Amino acid sequence: MTHCGILPSRKTEFRNSFFRCYSMIQLSPRVNNPAVGTFFVFLSAVFFSLGGFMIKIVPWQSLSVSGVRSIFALITLLIYMKLINHPFRLNSSVIFGGICSASMSITFVCATKMTSAANAIILQFTHPVFLILILWLFYHKKPDKKAVITCFIALLGIICFFFDKITPGGTIGNVLAIISGLSYAIMFQMKQMKGGDFESSLVISYILAFLIGLPASVHETVHTPAVWLVIILLGVVQTGLATICLSRGLDAVPPVTAALTSGIEPILNPVLAAIICGETIGPMSLAGGVLVVCSVLGYSLSQIKQPSVPG
């Protein structure tokens, strides 16, 4: 009798606990709490960092990986948009954002295949520097001395990567990683663009990446369960959930705070690639990485500590 009475009680307790947890994480259209926003940006960086070793271990061409993973990323995104009742919008800003997002995704995959995961992710992490330049050149927001110094130090770090990678393939990969960083910087501005819509731009981005990668993907011959598992994880987690978390984080967190929080990505990415894929990080690349990451994070931290100025 006691035993029979305990089971329903435990079931009820479990059910109540489940709904309490669900109510805490249930999706609302926007995130307004800065602490929750910071957590989402951090989670996004962790998901993004999985790309280095996952892309390396898939025996497919770069465009094939980018294209096929985009299918699963698109499915994940559409489910998310349905859950929050987010409509698809189409205008020139959304299309521009989609092109930039597709450029970021494709060039990063190509860079990861053509150079080391460490080079690819750290060179992509120049996006806060590009963001400063974009705001200066196109929005007439003149950078302060700290921003100029940050750009100079980051440039030195980039030069270190080119000295460490003397093969043509490595050099091209490094250039693609920098282009990925520029595209990533524009992505951070998509929510501030007139008529911009982050999620709708991602839909266009994933469709573009799929169409561009389709011709290459039909010629792939390795279709083992392990390969498809990694591709699905790349699409659902490393791309789909990562960009969703970034979008929700940017609702409540300023770009500089997001840049600081995403600093975990260029640290985790090469570490995971070194552990799983056996990559080595050369001394010049290591020095360049320290310069790029420290300069960008230092600038972001100094901006956060500054008191906000109204208007």
C-alpha positions in Angstrom: 0.0 0.0 0.0 2.8 2.4 0.9 4.7 1.3 -2.2 1.7 2.1 -4.4 1.2 5.4 -2.7 4.9 6.5 -3.3 4.9 5.9 -7.1 2.1 8.4 -8.0 3.7 10.9 -5.6 7.0 10.6 -7.3 5.4 10.8 -10.7 3.6 14.0 -9.7 6.8 15.5 -8.3 8.7 14.6 -11.4 6.0 16.1 -13.6 5.9 19.3 -11.6 9.7 19.6 -11.7 9.6 19.0 -15.5 7.1 21.8 -16.1 9.0 24.2 -13.8 12.1 23.6 -15.8 10.2 24.0 -19.0 8.7 27.2 -17.9 12.2 28.5 -17.2 13.5 27.7 -20.7 10.4 28.1 -22.8 10.9 30.3 -25.8 9.7 33.8 -25.9 10.0 36.0 -29.0 12.9 38.1 -27.4 15.3 37.8 -24.5 15.3 40.9 -22.3 17.5 39.8 -19.4 21.2 40.7 -20.0 22.4 37.7 -17.9 20.3 35.3 -19.9 21.5 37.0 -23.1 25.1 36.6 -22.0 24.5 32.9 -21.4 23.0 32.5 -24.9 26.1 34.2 -26.5 28.4 31.9 -24.4 26.4 28.9 -25.5 26.6 30.0 -29.1 30.4 30.3 -28.9 30.6 26.8 -27.4 28.5 25.4 -30.2 30.4 27.2 -32.9 33.7 25.9 -31.5 32.7 22.4 -32.4 33.2 23.2 -36.1 37.0 23.0 -36.1 37.4 19.3 -35.5 34.0 18.2 -36.9 34.7 19.8 -40.3 38.2 18.3 -40.4 37.0 14.7 -39.8 34.4 14.7 -42.6 36.0 13.3 -45.8 34.0 15.6 -48.1 34.8 18.7 -50.1 34.3 22.1 -48.3 31.3 23.1 -50.3 29.7 19.7 -49.7 30.0 20.0 -46.0 28.7 23.6 -46.0 25.8 22.8 -48.3 24.5 19.6 -46.7 24.8 20.8 -43.1 22.8 23.8 -44.1 19.8 21.5 -44.8 19.7 20.4 -41.1 20.5 23.9 -39.9 17.5 25.2 -41.9 15.2 22.6 -40.5 16.3 23.5 -37.0 15.8 27.2 -37.6 12.3 26.7 -39.1 11.2 24.7 -36.1 12.6 27.5 -33.8 10.8 30.2 -35.8 7.6 28.2 -35.6 7.9 27.9 -31.8 8.3 31.6 -31.3 5.8 32.5 -34.1 8.4 34.4 -36.0 7.3 35.2 -39.6 9.7 35.1 -42.6 10.4 38.6 -44.0 11.9 39.5 -47.3 13.5 42.8 -48.2 16.8 44.1 -49.4 18.3 44.2 -45.9 17.3 40.6 -45.2 18.8 39.5 -48.6 22.0 41.3 -47.9 22.2 39.8 -44.4 21.6 36.3 -45.9 24.4 36.8 -48.5 26.8 37.9 -45.7 25.8 35.0 -43.5 26.3 32.5 -46.3 29.6 34.0 -47.1 30.7 33.7 -43.4 29.6 30.0 -43.3 31.1 28.9 -46.6 34.4 30.7 -46.3 34.9 29.4 -42.7 34.3 25.8 -43.8 36.7 26.3 -46.7 39.3 28.0 -44.5 39.1 25.1 -41.9 39.8 22.6 -44.7 42.6 24.6 -46.2 44.4 25.8 -43.1 44.5 24.7 -39.5 41.4 25.0 -37.3 43.4 27.3 -35.0 44.2 29.7 -37.9 40.7 29.6 -39.2 38.9 30.4 -36.0 41.3 33.0 -34.7 41.5 34.9 -38.0 37.7 34.8 -38.1 37.7 36.3 -34.6 38.9 39.6 -36.1 35.2 40.3 -36.6 35.1 42.9 -33.7 37.9 44.8 -35.4 36.0 44.8 -38.7 32.9 45.9 -36.8 34.8 48.9 -35.5 35.8 49.8 -39.0 32.3 49.3 -40.4 30.8 51.6 -37.8 33.5 54.2 -38.6 33.3 54.1 -42.4 29.6 53.6 -43.0 27.9 54.9 -39.8 30.4 57.7 -39.2 31.1 56.6 -35.6 34.7 57.6 -35.2 36.7 55.1 -33.2 38.7 56.1 -30.2 42.4 55.5 -29.8 41.8 52.2 -28.1 40.0 51.0 -31.2 42.9 52.1 -33.5 45.4 50.4 -31.3 43.3 47.2 -31.3 43.2 47.2 -35.1 47.0 47.6 -35.3 47.8 44.8 -32.8 45.3 42.5 -34.5 46.9 43.2 -37.8 50.3 42.2 -36.4 48.7 39.0 -35.2 47.3 38.3 -38.7 50.7 38.9 -40.2 52.1 36.2 -37.8 49.7 33.7 -39.3 50.9 34.3 -42.8 54.6 33.9 -41.8 53.8 30.6 -40.1 51.9 29.2 -43.1 54.1 29.4 -46.2 52.2 26.9 -48.4 49.8 28.4 -51.0 46.9 26.4 -49.6 47.5 27.7 -46.1 47.7 31.2 -47.3 44.4 31.0 -49.2 42.8 29.4 -46.2 44.0 32.3 -44.0 42.5 34.8 -46.5 39.2 33.0 -46.5 39.2 33.0 -42.7 39.6 36.8 -42.7 36.8 37.2 -45.2 34.7 35.0 -42.9 35.5 37.4 -40.1 34.4 40.4 -42.2 31.1 38.7 -43.0 30.7 37.8 -39.3 31.1 41.4 -38.3 28.2 42.4 -40.7 26.1 39.6 -39.1 26.4 41.4 -35.8 24.9 44.5 -37.3 21.9 42.7 -38.9 19.6 43.5 -36.0 20.5 47.2 -36.3 19.9 47.4 -40.0 16.8 49.2 -41.2 14.4 46.4 -42.1 16.9 43.8 -40.9 15.6 40.4 -39.6 18.3 38.0 -38.3 16.3 34.8 -38.6 15.0 35.5 -42.1 18.5 36.3 -43.2 19.6 33.0 -41.8 16.9 31.2 -43.9 18.2 32.8 -47.0 21.8 32.0 -46.0 21.1 28.3 -45.5 19.3 28.0 -48.8 22.2 29.8 -50.6 24.8 27.5 -48.9 22.8 24.4 -49.9 22.4 25.5 -53.6 26.1 26.4 -53.8 27.2 23.1 -52.3 24.7 20.9 -54.2 26.9 20.3 -57.3 29.8 19.2 -55.2 27.8 17.1 -52.7 26.3 14.8 -55.4 29.8 13.6 -56.2 30.6 12.5 -52.6 31.1 8.8 -52.2 31.7 8.3 -48.5 28.3 8.0 -46.8 29.0 6.0 -43.6 26.7 6.4 -40.6 29.6 8.1 -38.8 30.0 10.7 -41.5 26.2 11.5 -41.6 26.1 11.7 -37.8 28.8 14.4 -37.9 27.1 16.2 -40.7 23.8 16.2 -38.8 25.5 17.5 -35.6 27.2 20.2 -37.7 23.9 21.3 -39.0 21.7 21.0 -36.0 24.1 22.0 -33.2 27.2 23.7 -34.6 25.2 25.8 -37.1 21.5 25.8 -36.3 21.5 26.0 -32.5 24.6 28.2 -32.5 23.1 30.9 -34.6 19.8 30.7 -32.8 21.6 31.2 -29.4 23.5 34.1 -30.9 20.3 35.7 -32.2 18.7 35.4 -28.8 21.8 36.7 -27.0 22.0 39.8 -29.2 18.5 40.7 -28.2 19.7 41.6 -24.7 23.5 42.0 -25.0 25.5 44.8 -26.7 27.8 43.7 -29.5 30.9 44.4 -27.4 29.7 42.2 -24.6 28.9 39.5 -27.1 32.3 39.8 -28.6 33.9 39.4 -25.2 31.7 36.4 -24.4 32.4 34.7 -27.7 36.1 34.9 -26.9 35.8 31.3 -25.6 35.4 30.1 -29.2 38.9 30.7 -30.6 40.2 29.0 -27.5 38.1 25.9 -27.5 38.2 25.4 -31.3 41.9 24.8 -31.8 42.2 22.9 -28.5 39.5 20.4 -29.6 41.1 20.1 -33.1 44.5 19.5 -31.5 43.1 16.8 -29.2 40.9 15.0 -31.7 42.6 15.6 -35.0 46.2 15.8 -33.8 46.8 19.3 -35.2 49.9 21.2 -34.0 49.9 24.9 -33.4 53.1 26.6 -34.7 55.0 29.2 -32.6 54.2 32.0 -35.0 50.5 31.1 -35.2 50.5 30.8 -31.4 52.0 34.3 -31.1 49.6 35.7 -33.6 46.7 34.1 -31.9 47.7 35.6 -28.5 47.9 39.1 -30.2 44.6 38.8 -32.0 42.6 37.3 -29.1 44.1 39.5 -26.3 43.8 42.7 -28.3 40.2 42.1 -29.2 39.2 40.9 -25.8 41.1 43.7 -24.1 39.2 46.3 -26.2 35.8 44.7 -25.5 36.5 44.6 -21.8 37.5 48.2 -21.7 34.3 49.2 -23.5 32.2 47.2 -21.0 33.8 48.9 -18.1 33.1 52.4 -19.5 29.9 54.0 -18.2 27.2 54.1 -20.8 26.4 57.5 -22.3 22.8 58.2 -23.0 21.9 58.6 -26.7 
